[in-house]
Every structure is written in structure tokens, then in C-alpha cells.
Amino acid sequence: MYDCIVIGLGGMGSASLFELSSKGLDVLGIEQFEIGHDKGSSHGFSRIIRLAYYEGIEYVPLVLRAHARWLQLEKIYNKRLLNITGALDIGLENSETIIGSRKACEEFDLPHEIFRGNELSEKFPAYLLPEEYFSVFQKDGGFLVPESCINMYVNESINNGADVKQNCKVFNWESDGNIITVFTSDGNFKTKKLVFTAGAWTGIIENKMSNILTPERQVVSWFKPVSPENYNVDKFPVFNMEVPEGRYYGFPIHHYEGMKIGRYGHLEEKINPDLINREITKLDISTLRVPMDKYFQSTSTEPLFSQVCIFTNTPDSHFVLDYLPGNDNVFIASGFSGHGFKFASVIGELISDLIVDGGTEFDLGLFSLDRFKLNKTY
């Protein structure tokens, strides 16, 4: 009998397993693939962390704690997890991105600078923005290395006494109101509490969530710059850019010899995660070339490398952090909608606080399942 079982050991699940095991709980983590796999949403060698959070000021206390916790974990375990490059939010003056990021900076006294198009190019030469565009630069942003984060969390969880099962598929679960049984390819396991951090597979394992969580195919590519010195970590902040062609995000040269770019929503392909097309198409590449040809200094026409991953979206693009209706010992952490990994360190902490202490210092009202009226159905 476990105190808690965590299903899915990507960013959120591995962090939750670590924090729960750090508090002395007898915990089991279950991963259907190998630890650090490239099948879900927690791979790709870089994930943005930005403090000027345009998506809502409710996120800012969470991301501030996440940022501090990542730095703390680096020191404790002597692992490089977070690379500080500064972060840019780019858009027209009246865009959601600029209004929201400026509001976050002002309300939480975050140090920041505002640049117009040519001013940004003078400071960071790789960016070639039209004059009418604004940029909010916040110096503390950067990127995390997801594979390093997950491996650290899982290894330290095992050191804390946690059990971990890889290549173990969860078929179902049931509860008698007190004890939960999880049915897997490696047998059945009993627990007092259950945490779902299964990403795109959450709605498959728990069908009450299937109408709320929509998996979406995502593609990122690495393009080699003609002038790579302008795309290094000291010259090229991570960015979130709202332009007529879409909302794009990207990273400096790291791991590969190219800068990495993605488009939120990519081609808006809703998918079954077990049947996702992992072949890279010409349309995938041309979609990512659009901003490269218009807003940045020259790079290679063809990417050095491309990779498929998955977003798991909610209807309003806000997270789900709540107990499953009718099951006060089953917690759902999902629907991170393409902007979640940076929060893994704080999500793990708050889940452990909820499981062990029954509460958290953070206001999770924005992330409640009540907004989807599940309680009226079940």
C-alpha cells in the first residue's frame, strides 16, 4: 500500500514524485515509456521560463516561486537546469502580449526595459522587427533543460526511497472511496492517494477529463544562422512573439548549432497521442520559416533538426490543478496548454503540500475544474 501514486513522470510528475518522496511519503511513480522519453511534452532540450507573464497575473506568484526553486535545486544537487538569457515579449503596443507582460512587470515590480523595433535590433542584432513593434525585456528569463530536470527529479526520488516503474502502462483505476487500485501492465497497485500528471494521456486514462483536455500535435525546428554569434545565449534572449502570422517562441543556440523556433498551436492538429504523426512535413517547415524570413537575420533554409511534441490544451488555455470531482483523494495536474514546463518545480511543491498538508499557499482558483461544470455532471 502506497501513500501516493503518481501517473506520468514528465516534468510535472517527476517534480511531484520528488517533492512527495522528500517529505517521507511511500510513493510510486509510473511512466508508460522510458524516463526522459521524447513521446510527450517534456523533451526538446529547452523550455522557456519568463517572469513577465502576459497570460494572467495569477501566474506570476507561481512562476516567481518556480524560478527561485529551480535555482535552489541547481545549488543543492549541483546540476545545470536553468540558463539565464533574458526573455522578450514582442508585439504591437495594444497586443495582448505587450499589455499583459507590462502589467505583470508593473504589478510585481519586475525589472524590465521597453524597446521599439530598431532599438531592439541595436541591443540584440538577430532581431529585425518593424518599427511599430514593442518588446518587453525582462532580464531574469531564460530556458530550462527538460531532460536534465526530469532525470534529476527521478534519480533523487529514488534516492529518497521512491519506487519507479518505467515502460509500465496504466489501463484503469478504481476507488472504494478510501483505497485506490491502479491497474497496470506490471500488475495492480494500491494507494491512499493518486496524482494524474499523464499529459496527453490523462483524458484516455480518466475519461471524465476527455472533453476538457485536447492533445495537439506540435513541431519545433532548429535553423542554423548565417551569423551564429548573434544567436548565442549572451546575444539572443528567449522570445514570445505575437505577429499577424501567429504566436511564435524561440531560443538561442543550445545543444544543436541552430536557433530553435516553434509556433503556438502549430497547424492546430487535434490528435490521439497514441496515433500521432511523427513525420516532419514540408508544411511543418514552411510554417516555421515564415517568421524566420521576416523578423530575424538570415538562417539556413532547411532546418538542422525538427522534432514533434504534444500540447495538451484546455478550452481557455489555463491549467487544470484540482481534485477530480467526487474523488477527494485523486488530484489532476494537466492541460498545461504549451506553457507549463517552467512551473514544474512549483507544481511539484504545491501538489505535495496538498497531498500531505491538505492545502497550499497559492490561489488555485483560476485552475479549478469548477469552471468546466464537472460537478454538475458527476
ZAZA-997314 format. One record per residue (C-alpha): residue number from 1; residue in three letters; y, z, x. Coordinates in nm, 2 decimals. Layout:
N
[site NUM,'ala',[Y,Z,X]];
...
END
This chain:
378
[site 1,'met',[0.00,0.00,0.00]];
[site 2,'tyr',[0.33,-0.11,0.15]];
[site 3,'asp',[0.67,0.04,0.07]];
[site 4,'cys',[0.81,-0.32,0.05]];
[site 5,'ile',[0.70,-0.68,0.10]];
[site 6,'val',[0.95,-0.95,0.20]];
[site 7,'ile',[0.85,-1.30,0.09]];
[site 8,'gly',[1.01,-1.57,0.32]];
[site 9,'leu',[1.11,-1.50,0.68]];
[site 10,'gly',[1.40,-1.73,0.74]];
[site 11,'gly',[1.75,-1.59,0.80]];
[site 12,'met',[1.77,-1.36,0.51]];
[site 13,'gly',[1.41,-1.25,0.51]];
[site 14,'ser',[1.38,-1.18,0.88]];
[site 15,'ala',[1.70,-0.98,0.87]];
[site 16,'ser',[1.58,-0.78,0.57]];
[site 17,'leu',[1.24,-0.71,0.73]];
[site 18,'phe',[1.42,-0.59,1.04]];
[site 19,'glu',[1.66,-0.36,0.86]];
[site 20,'leu',[1.38,-0.21,0.64]];
[site 21,'ser',[1.15,-0.15,0.93]];
[site 22,'ser',[1.44,0.00,1.13]];
[site 23,'lys',[1.46,0.27,0.85]];
[site 24,'gly',[1.10,0.35,0.89]];
[site 25,'leu',[0.95,0.18,0.59]];
[site 26,'asp',[0.60,0.04,0.59]];
[site 27,'val',[0.68,-0.32,0.54]];
[site 28,'leu',[0.51,-0.66,0.53]];
[site 29,'gly',[0.68,-0.99,0.59]];
[site 30,'ile',[0.51,-1.31,0.46]];
[site 31,'glu',[0.60,-1.66,0.58]];
[site 32,'gln',[0.43,-1.97,0.45]];
[site 33,'phe',[0.49,-2.16,0.77]];
[site 34,'glu',[0.53,-2.05,1.13]];
[site 35,'ile',[0.81,-1.82,1.23]];
[site 36,'gly',[1.12,-2.03,1.31]];
[site 37,'his',[0.99,-2.34,1.14]];
[site 38,'asp',[1.21,-2.64,1.05]];
[site 39,'lys',[1.09,-2.69,0.69]];
[site 40,'gly',[1.36,-2.49,0.51]];
[site 41,'ser',[1.72,-2.38,0.55]];
[site 42,'ser',[1.73,-2.17,0.87]];
[site 43,'his',[1.70,-2.42,1.16]];
[site 44,'gly',[1.91,-2.68,1.34]];
[site 45,'phe',[2.03,-2.48,1.64]];
[site 46,'ser',[2.37,-2.39,1.49]];
[site 47,'arg',[2.51,-2.23,1.18]];
[site 48,'ile',[2.89,-2.18,1.12]];
[site 49,'ile',[3.04,-1.83,1.09]];
[site 50,'arg',[3.40,-1.83,0.97]];
[site 51,'leu',[3.61,-1.53,0.85]];
[site 52,'ala',[3.88,-1.72,0.66]];
[site 53,'tyr',[3.65,-1.76,0.36]];
[site 54,'tyr',[3.80,-2.01,0.11]];
[site 55,'glu',[3.51,-1.97,-0.13]];
[site 56,'gly',[3.65,-1.64,-0.25]];
[site 57,'ile',[3.80,-1.32,-0.11]];
[site 58,'glu',[3.50,-1.13,-0.24]];
[site 59,'tyr',[3.31,-1.28,0.06]];
[site 60,'val',[3.55,-1.16,0.32]];
[site 61,'pro',[3.43,-0.79,0.35]];
[site 62,'leu',[3.07,-0.92,0.37]];
[site 63,'val',[3.15,-1.18,0.64]];
[site 64,'leu',[3.36,-0.93,0.84]];
[site 65,'arg',[3.06,-0.69,0.84]];
[site 66,'ala',[2.82,-0.97,0.92]];
[site 67,'his',[3.04,-1.08,1.22]];
[site 68,'ala',[3.05,-0.72,1.36]];
[site 69,'arg',[2.68,-0.67,1.31]];
[site 70,'trp',[2.59,-1.00,1.49]];
[site 71,'leu',[2.80,-0.88,1.79]];
[site 72,'gln',[2.64,-0.54,1.77]];
[site 73,'leu',[2.29,-0.68,1.77]];
[site 74,'glu',[2.37,-0.90,2.07]];
[site 75,'lys',[2.46,-0.59,2.27]];
[site 76,'ile',[2.16,-0.38,2.16]];
[site 77,'tyr',[1.90,-0.65,2.22]];
[site 78,'asn',[2.07,-0.85,2.50]];
[site 79,'lys',[2.03,-1.18,2.31]];
[site 80,'arg',[2.29,-1.45,2.27]];
[site 81,'leu',[2.32,-1.51,1.90]];
[site 82,'leu',[2.69,-1.58,1.83]];
[site 83,'asn',[2.91,-1.84,2.01]];
[site 84,'ile',[3.28,-1.79,1.95]];
[site 85,'thr',[3.47,-2.12,1.93]];
[site 86,'gly',[3.73,-2.05,1.67]];
[site 87,'ala',[3.70,-2.21,1.32]];
[site 88,'leu',[3.91,-2.47,1.15]];
[site 89,'asp',[3.95,-2.52,0.77]];
[site 90,'ile',[4.10,-2.86,0.71]];
[site 91,'gly',[4.25,-3.02,0.40]];
[site 92,'leu',[4.56,-3.12,0.22]];
[site 93,'glu',[4.82,-2.84,0.17]];
[site 94,'asn',[4.72,-2.79,-0.20]];
[site 95,'ser',[4.35,-2.83,-0.14]];
[site 96,'glu',[4.10,-2.55,-0.24]];
[site 97,'thr',[4.01,-2.52,0.13]];
[site 98,'ile',[4.37,-2.46,0.26]];
[site 99,'ile',[4.48,-2.24,-0.03]];
[site 100,'gly',[4.16,-2.03,-0.01]];
[site 101,'ser',[4.14,-1.99,0.36]];
[site 102,'arg',[4.51,-1.89,0.39]];
[site 103,'lys',[4.47,-1.64,0.11]];
[site 104,'ala',[4.17,-1.48,0.29]];
[site 105,'cys',[4.37,-1.46,0.61]];
[site 106,'glu',[4.67,-1.31,0.44]];
[site 107,'glu',[4.49,-1.05,0.23]];
[site 108,'phe',[4.28,-0.93,0.51]];
[site 109,'asp',[4.53,-0.96,0.79]];
[site 110,'leu',[4.31,-1.21,0.98]];
[site 111,'pro',[4.49,-1.36,1.28]];
[site 112,'his',[4.54,-1.73,1.22]];
[site 113,'glu',[4.75,-2.03,1.30]];
[site 114,'ile',[4.85,-2.33,1.09]];
[site 115,'phe',[4.86,-2.68,1.23]];
[site 116,'arg',[4.97,-3.02,1.09]];
[site 117,'gly',[4.77,-3.33,1.18]];
[site 118,'asn',[4.94,-3.42,1.51]];
[site 119,'glu',[4.98,-3.06,1.61]];
[site 120,'leu',[4.61,-3.01,1.58]];
[site 121,'ser',[4.54,-3.31,1.80]];
[site 122,'glu',[4.76,-3.17,2.07]];
[site 123,'lys',[4.57,-2.85,2.08]];
[site 124,'phe',[4.22,-2.99,2.01]];
[site 125,'pro',[4.22,-3.36,2.12]];
[site 126,'ala',[3.89,-3.46,1.95]];
[site 127,'tyr',[4.06,-3.43,1.60]];
[site 128,'leu',[4.26,-3.72,1.48]];
[site 129,'leu',[4.39,-3.61,1.15]];
[site 130,'pro',[4.66,-3.78,0.94]];
[site 131,'glu',[5.00,-3.60,0.94]];
[site 132,'glu',[4.97,-3.48,0.58]];
[site 133,'tyr',[4.66,-3.27,0.66]];
[site 134,'phe',[4.68,-2.90,0.73]];
[site 135,'ser',[4.45,-2.69,0.94]];
[site 136,'val',[4.39,-2.31,0.93]];
[site 137,'phe',[4.27,-2.20,1.27]];
[site 138,'gln',[4.10,-1.86,1.29]];
[site 139,'lys',[4.01,-1.76,1.64]];
[site 140,'asp',[3.70,-1.54,1.57]];
[site 141,'gly',[3.49,-1.80,1.41]];
[site 142,'gly',[3.21,-1.99,1.58]];
[site 143,'phe',[2.84,-2.05,1.54]];
[site 144,'leu',[2.51,-1.87,1.53]];
[site 145,'val',[2.18,-2.00,1.68]];
[site 146,'pro',[1.95,-1.95,1.38]];
[site 147,'glu',[1.62,-1.98,1.57]];
[site 148,'ser',[1.73,-1.71,1.81]];
[site 149,'cys',[1.84,-1.48,1.53]];
[site 150,'ile',[1.51,-1.52,1.34]];
[site 151,'asn',[1.29,-1.47,1.64]];
[site 152,'met',[1.49,-1.16,1.74]];
[site 153,'tyr',[1.46,-1.01,1.40]];
[site 154,'val',[1.09,-1.08,1.36]];
[site 155,'asn',[1.00,-0.96,1.71]];
[site 156,'glu',[1.20,-0.64,1.67]];
[site 157,'ser',[1.05,-0.58,1.32]];
[site 158,'ile',[0.70,-0.60,1.48]];
[site 159,'asn',[0.82,-0.35,1.74]];
[site 160,'asn',[0.93,-0.13,1.46]];
[site 161,'gly',[0.58,-0.14,1.31]];
[site 162,'ala',[0.62,-0.41,1.05]];
[site 163,'asp',[0.33,-0.64,0.96]];
[site 164,'val',[0.40,-1.01,0.97]];
[site 165,'lys',[0.18,-1.29,0.83]];
[site 166,'gln',[0.26,-1.65,0.92]];
[site 167,'asn',[0.11,-1.96,0.76]];
[site 168,'cys',[0.04,-1.75,0.46]];
[site 169,'lys',[0.12,-1.90,0.12]];
[site 170,'val',[0.22,-1.68,-0.18]];
[site 171,'phe',[0.06,-1.80,-0.50]];
[site 172,'asn',[0.18,-1.54,-0.75]];
[site 173,'trp',[0.27,-1.18,-0.81]];
[site 174,'glu',[0.24,-0.93,-1.09]];
[site 175,'ser',[0.36,-0.58,-1.16]];
[site 176,'asp',[0.24,-0.30,-1.38]];
[site 177,'gly',[0.59,-0.15,-1.38]];
[site 178,'asn',[0.52,0.06,-1.08]];
[site 179,'ile',[0.29,-0.11,-0.83]];
[site 180,'ile',[0.33,-0.48,-0.75]];
[site 181,'thr',[0.04,-0.71,-0.63]];
[site 182,'val',[0.12,-1.02,-0.43]];
[site 183,'phe',[-0.15,-1.29,-0.43]];
[site 184,'thr',[-0.16,-1.50,-0.12]];
[site 185,'ser',[-0.39,-1.73,0.08]];
[site 186,'asp',[-0.47,-1.44,0.31]];
[site 187,'gly',[-0.56,-1.20,0.03]];
[site 188,'asn',[-0.38,-0.97,-0.21]];
[site 189,'phe',[-0.13,-0.70,-0.10]];
[site 190,'lys',[0.01,-0.41,-0.30]];
[site 191,'thr',[0.36,-0.28,-0.26]];
[site 192,'lys',[0.61,-0.05,-0.43]];
[site 193,'lys',[0.90,-0.29,-0.40]];
[site 194,'leu',[0.93,-0.67,-0.35]];
[site 195,'val',[1.21,-0.88,-0.20]];
[site 196,'phe',[1.23,-1.26,-0.25]];
[site 197,'thr',[1.40,-1.44,0.03]];
[site 198,'ala',[1.20,-1.76,-0.01]];
[site 199,'gly',[1.49,-2.00,-0.02]];
[site 200,'ala',[1.40,-2.33,-0.19]];
[site 201,'trp',[1.06,-2.19,-0.29]];
[site 202,'thr',[1.19,-1.89,-0.48]];
[site 203,'gly',[1.20,-2.08,-0.81]];
[site 204,'ile',[0.85,-2.20,-0.75]];
[site 205,'ile',[0.70,-1.86,-0.69]];
[site 206,'glu',[0.92,-1.69,-0.95]];
[site 207,'asn',[0.97,-1.93,-1.24]];
[site 208,'lys',[1.24,-1.72,-1.41]];
[site 209,'met',[1.46,-1.85,-1.13]];
[site 210,'ser',[1.37,-2.22,-1.15]];
[site 211,'asn',[1.66,-2.31,-1.39]];
[site 212,'ile',[1.91,-2.14,-1.17]];
[site 213,'leu',[1.81,-2.25,-0.82]];
[site 214,'thr',[1.83,-2.62,-0.74]];
[site 215,'pro',[1.69,-2.73,-0.40]];
[site 216,'glu',[1.88,-3.02,-0.24]];
[site 217,'arg',[1.80,-3.25,0.05]];
[site 218,'gln',[2.05,-3.22,0.34]];
[site 219,'val',[2.08,-3.42,0.66]];
[site 220,'val',[2.27,-3.34,0.98]];
[site 221,'ser',[2.32,-3.57,1.28]];
[site 222,'trp',[2.43,-3.53,1.64]];
[site 223,'phe',[2.66,-3.81,1.78]];
[site 224,'lys',[2.74,-3.85,2.15]];
[site 225,'pro',[3.11,-3.85,2.22]];
[site 226,'val',[3.27,-4.11,2.45]];
[site 227,'ser',[3.48,-3.83,2.59]];
[site 228,'pro',[3.25,-3.53,2.58]];
[site 229,'glu',[3.50,-3.29,2.74]];
[site 230,'asn',[3.69,-3.29,2.42]];
[site 231,'tyr',[3.39,-3.18,2.22]];
[site 232,'asn',[3.28,-2.88,2.43]];
[site 233,'val',[3.29,-2.53,2.30]];
[site 234,'asp',[3.62,-2.45,2.46]];
[site 235,'lys',[3.79,-2.76,2.31]];
[site 236,'phe',[3.62,-2.82,1.97]];
[site 237,'pro',[3.62,-2.54,1.71]];
[site 238,'val',[3.36,-2.55,1.44]];
[site 239,'phe',[3.52,-2.70,1.13]];
[site 240,'asn',[3.50,-2.72,0.75]];
[site 241,'met',[3.69,-3.03,0.63]];
[site 242,'glu',[3.79,-3.13,0.28]];
[site 243,'val',[3.88,-3.50,0.27]];
[site 244,'pro',[3.85,-3.77,0.00]];
[site 245,'glu',[3.52,-3.89,0.14]];
[site 246,'gly',[3.36,-3.54,0.08]];
[site 247,'arg',[3.35,-3.20,0.24]];
[site 248,'tyr',[3.22,-3.21,0.60]];
[site 249,'tyr',[3.13,-2.95,0.85]];
[site 250,'gly',[3.06,-2.97,1.22]];
[site 251,'phe',[3.00,-2.81,1.56]];
[site 252,'pro',[3.08,-2.87,1.93]];
[site 253,'ile',[2.83,-2.99,2.18]];
[site 254,'his',[2.54,-2.74,2.20]];
[site 255,'his',[2.17,-2.79,2.25]];
[site 256,'tyr',[2.20,-3.17,2.23]];
[site 257,'glu',[2.46,-3.38,2.41]];
[site 258,'gly',[2.64,-3.46,2.08]];
[site 259,'met',[2.86,-3.30,1.83]];
[site 260,'lys',[2.68,-3.21,1.51]];
[site 261,'ile',[2.81,-3.31,1.16]];
[site 262,'gly',[2.69,-3.27,0.80]];
[site 263,'arg',[2.83,-3.33,0.46]];
[site 264,'tyr',[2.80,-3.06,0.19]];
[site 265,'gly',[2.57,-3.19,-0.08]];
[site 266,'his',[2.49,-3.50,0.14]];
[site 267,'leu',[2.36,-3.76,-0.11]];
[site 268,'glu',[2.31,-3.50,-0.39]];
[site 269,'glu',[1.94,-3.54,-0.40]];
[site 270,'lys',[1.77,-3.27,-0.60]];
[site 271,'ile',[1.42,-3.22,-0.46]];
[site 272,'asn',[1.09,-3.03,-0.48]];
[site 273,'pro',[1.07,-2.86,-0.14]];
[site 274,'asp',[0.70,-2.94,-0.11]];
[site 275,'leu',[0.77,-3.32,-0.16]];
[site 276,'ile',[1.10,-3.37,0.03]];
[site 277,'asn',[1.15,-3.69,0.21]];
[site 278,'arg',[1.20,-3.60,0.58]];
[site 279,'glu',[1.25,-3.96,0.70]];
[site 280,'ile',[1.61,-4.04,0.81]];
[site 281,'thr',[1.75,-4.35,0.63]];
[site 282,'lys',[2.04,-4.58,0.71]];
[site 283,'leu',[2.23,-4.44,0.41]];
[site 284,'asp',[2.19,-4.09,0.56]];
[site 285,'ile',[2.35,-4.20,0.89]];
[site 286,'ser',[2.62,-4.42,0.73]];
[site 287,'thr',[2.73,-4.12,0.51]];
[site 288,'leu',[2.78,-3.91,0.82]];
[site 289,'arg',[2.95,-4.19,1.01]];
[site 290,'val',[3.24,-4.21,0.76]];
[site 291,'pro',[3.45,-3.91,0.89]];
[site 292,'met',[3.34,-3.98,1.25]];
[site 293,'asp',[3.51,-4.32,1.23]];
[site 294,'lys',[3.83,-4.19,1.06]];
[site 295,'tyr',[3.91,-3.84,1.17]];
[site 296,'phe',[3.77,-3.80,1.53]];
[site 297,'gln',[3.77,-3.95,1.87]];
[site 298,'ser',[3.50,-4.21,1.94]];
[site 299,'thr',[3.14,-4.12,1.94]];
[site 300,'ser',[2.82,-4.32,1.96]];
[site 301,'thr',[2.74,-4.54,1.65]];
[site 302,'glu',[2.38,-4.42,1.63]];
[site 303,'pro',[2.30,-4.05,1.64]];
[site 304,'leu',[2.12,-3.89,1.93]];
[site 305,'phe',[1.91,-3.70,1.67]];
[site 306,'ser',[1.91,-3.63,1.30]];
[site 307,'gln',[1.74,-3.36,1.10]];
[site 308,'val',[1.65,-3.28,0.74]];
[site 309,'cys',[1.70,-2.94,0.59]];
[site 310,'ile',[1.74,-2.79,0.24]];
[site 311,'phe',[2.03,-2.63,0.04]];
[site 312,'thr',[1.93,-2.41,-0.25]];
[site 313,'asn',[2.22,-2.43,-0.49]];
[site 314,'thr',[2.33,-2.22,-0.79]];
[site 315,'pro',[2.54,-2.37,-1.07]];
[site 316,'asp',[2.85,-2.21,-0.94]];
[site 317,'ser',[2.76,-2.22,-0.56]];
[site 318,'his',[2.78,-1.84,-0.54]];
[site 319,'phe',[2.48,-1.64,-0.41]];
[site 320,'val',[2.22,-1.45,-0.61]];
[site 321,'leu',[2.19,-1.09,-0.49]];
[site 322,'asp',[2.03,-0.89,-0.77]];
[site 323,'tyr',[1.73,-0.73,-0.92]];
[site 324,'leu',[1.51,-0.96,-1.13]];
[site 325,'pro',[1.58,-0.87,-1.50]];
[site 326,'gly',[1.31,-0.63,-1.63]];
[site 327,'asn',[1.19,-0.55,-1.28]];
[site 328,'asp',[1.40,-0.29,-1.10]];
[site 329,'asn',[1.17,-0.30,-0.80]];
[site 330,'val',[1.20,-0.68,-0.74]];
[site 331,'phe',[1.51,-0.80,-0.56]];
[site 332,'ile',[1.62,-1.16,-0.54]];
[site 333,'ala',[1.83,-1.29,-0.25]];
[site 334,'ser',[1.86,-1.67,-0.29]];
[site 335,'gly',[2.09,-1.95,-0.40]];
[site 336,'phe',[2.29,-1.95,-0.08]];
[site 337,'ser',[2.42,-2.30,-0.16]];
[site 338,'gly',[2.46,-2.42,0.20]];
[site 339,'his',[2.69,-2.14,0.32]];
[site 340,'gly',[2.47,-1.84,0.35]];
[site 341,'phe',[2.32,-1.80,0.70]];
[site 342,'lys',[2.62,-1.64,0.86]];
[site 343,'phe',[2.57,-1.35,0.61]];
[site 344,'ala',[2.21,-1.28,0.71]];
[site 345,'ser',[2.30,-0.97,0.92]];
[site 346,'val',[2.48,-0.80,0.64]];
[site 347,'ile',[2.24,-0.92,0.37]];
[site 348,'gly',[1.96,-0.75,0.56]];
[site 349,'glu',[2.16,-0.43,0.57]];
[site 350,'leu',[2.26,-0.42,0.21]];
[site 351,'ile',[1.90,-0.51,0.09]];
[site 352,'ser',[1.77,-0.22,0.30]];
[site 353,'asp',[2.04,0.01,0.16]];
[site 354,'leu',[1.95,-0.09,-0.20]];
[site 355,'ile',[1.57,-0.05,-0.14]];
[site 356,'val',[1.59,0.28,0.05]];
[site 357,'asp',[1.91,0.44,-0.09]];
[site 358,'gly',[1.95,0.27,-0.43]];
[site 359,'gly',[2.30,0.14,-0.36]];
[site 360,'thr',[2.53,-0.04,-0.12]];
[site 361,'glu',[2.90,-0.01,-0.02]];
[site 362,'phe',[2.96,-0.37,-0.11]];
[site 363,'asp',[3.06,-0.50,-0.45]];
[site 364,'leu',[2.79,-0.75,-0.56]];
[site 365,'gly',[2.93,-0.83,-0.90]];
[site 366,'leu',[3.00,-1.19,-0.81]];
[site 367,'phe',[2.64,-1.24,-0.72]];
[site 368,'ser',[2.48,-1.08,-1.03]];
[site 369,'leu',[2.22,-1.26,-1.24]];
[site 370,'asp',[2.41,-1.14,-1.55]];
[site 371,'arg',[2.64,-1.44,-1.51]];
[site 372,'phe',[2.34,-1.67,-1.60]];
[site 373,'lys',[2.25,-1.46,-1.91]];
[site 374,'leu',[1.89,-1.40,-1.79]];
[site 375,'asn',[1.89,-1.06,-1.95]];
[site 376,'lys',[1.92,-1.23,-2.29]];
[site 377,'thr',[1.61,-1.43,-2.22]];
[site 378,'tyr',[1.37,-1.18,-2.06]];
END
